[in-house]
Amino acid sequence: MGKYDRLGKFLSLHRDDKITLTLEQTEMLLGSRLPESARVYSAWWSDASSHPQVRSWSDIGWKVHVHSEKGKVAWVTFRKREE
C-alpha cells in the first residue's frame, strides 16, 4: 500500500462530487505528516504531475484545486471529474 492510498480510498467512498480538506485533515486521513513542499508549493498538488500523491486521486477520477493563505497552501478541494 502506497503512502497516499488512504486518501484515494477516502475519496472513492465519498458520495458528493466535491470535498474540501485542510492539510491537517488530509494528514489525519493519511496517518502521517505531509511533506513541507505540500504546504509551500501548490505545484505539489498539480494534476499535471505524475507523482504518487497525484495518482492517488487522479487514477480514481478526481482533480484538485489548491487554496492558499498567506502564501502557503491552507486547504485543498477535491472534485470528481466530469465524465
Order of alpha helices (4+ residues) and beta strands (2+ residues): alpha-beta-alpha-alpha-alpha-beta-beta
